[in-house]
């Protein structure tokens, strides 16, 4: 019985840790953006604005601020490690989805879906350690303000080519600043004057990174509309009930 007490104590400790982790509540945000103009380059390499489209993006993302720094942050292992070294690794994004409407036909999917708890085509977890999440990323300060209005914020929702891609803000803009991507037409801080959001197609090509963006692409200076929505959290109550039950059981065992 003495050994049983130790086993139950260890199990209770593990349950307590799990409950503490669950207490970091997930947050969910819905977003949308419009005001996209088509852009192309002329024969001199100058950016030429086309027509305003009746096009928009919309979607949502959920995540947990695991380190408690007030920012929801995710960046892939591939983008964080050498030789890319774009920034520190992060894995706080749980799910994300963005749908493209009104941008015309595309060889890539019209909805991008990310699921941290899913499985990639290699049978591995499809989180930020997966190769297929290489250019996914998000950084959002959980202060209730806009997304992309500061230099430490941004979004990159991207899949392997052929793909339709969405990027916003400045933090992840180095991903797409190469000449075979957006180059000088890349996004910056969402201040109402700079290009804030970009939608572009990527197709396989004989280039060092294996893909290229094709024109026309679509840029908007409009701010991203974002709103927090409620997330049900039944698992937390279940874990707390388990902790309470463990306490009662340990109390009863003291009488043996």
Order of alpha helices (4+ residues) and beta strands (2+ residues): alpha-beta-beta-beta-beta-beta-alpha-beta-beta-beta-beta-beta-beta-beta-beta-beta-alpha
